[in-house]
Amino acid sequence: MEDNMEARAYLKYARISPRKVEIVLDLIRKKPVNEAMAILKNTPKAASEPVAKLLKSAVANAENNNGMDTSKLYVSQCFVSPGPILKRIRPRAQGRAFRILKRTSHVTVALREKE
């Protein structure tokens, strides 16, 4: 097994603001997978559910595609980048219209094995 092996999982077009996802990702960065899972389960944030699903997917990728040992995995990288913004209109007083920006996110989680 080579040293720089990495298993990744992507979540694209998630209907949640990147700013909200970043808060949750900061909690699990560089943590062992089982600890990261426990943190996500007990964090009352909207982003923690999709991020937990993504982490599970990354673990499955590591096990099935790369043959890595799941007990040694840790979150080596996790980041979010903004996706396309859905623009919506909200009626306001005196015939005006305000724009609502419904932001989307592309989330990436990468796992590595501890030496």
ChimeraX attribute file (.defattr): number of C-alpha atoms within 10 A of each C-alpha:
attribute: neighborCount
match mode: 1-to-1
recipient: residues
	/A:1	7
	/A:2	5
	/A:3	9
	/A:4	7
	/A:5	12
	/A:6	19
	/A:7	24
	/A:8	21
	/A:9	21
	/A:10	17
	/A:11	16
	/A:12	15
	/A:13	15
	/A:14	17
	/A:15	16
	/A:16	18
	/A:17	20
	/A:18	20
	/A:19	14
	/A:20	15
	/A:21	23
	/A:22	17
	/A:23	13
	/A:24	21
	/A:25	22
	/A:26	11
	/A:27	13
	/A:28	23
	/A:29	18
	/A:30	15
	/A:31	17
	/A:32	20
	/A:33	24
	/A:34	13
	/A:35	13
	/A:36	19
	/A:37	18
	/A:38	12
	/A:39	17
	/A:40	22
	/A:41	13
	/A:42	9
	/A:43	13
	/A:44	11
	/A:45	13
	/A:46	12
	/A:47	22
	/A:48	21
	/A:49	15
	/A:50	16
	/A:51	23
	/A:52	18
	/A:53	15
	/A:54	20
	/A:55	26
	/A:56	15
	/A:57	18
	/A:58	23
	/A:59	27
	/A:60	18
	/A:61	18
	/A:62	24
	/A:63	15
	/A:64	11
	/A:65	10
	/A:66	13
	/A:67	12
	/A:68	21
	/A:69	13
	/A:70	17
	/A:71	12
	/A:72	14
	/A:73	23
	/A:74	22
	/A:75	26
	/A:76	20
	/A:77	17
	/A:78	21
	/A:79	15
	/A:80	20
	/A:81	15
	/A:82	17
	/A:83	18
	/A:84	12
	/A:85	15
	/A:86	11
	/A:87	10
	/A:88	11
	/A:89	11
	/A:90	9
	/A:91	10
	/A:92	10
	/A:93	7
	/A:94	6
	/A:95	6
	/A:96	9
	/A:97	12
	/A:98	11
	/A:99	11
	/A:100	12
	/A:101	12
	/A:102	13
	/A:103	18
	/A:104	19
	/A:105	23
	/A:106	20
	/A:107	24
	/A:108	20
	/A:109	23
	/A:110	22
	/A:111	28
	/A:112	25
	/A:113	20
	/A:114	13
	/A:115	6
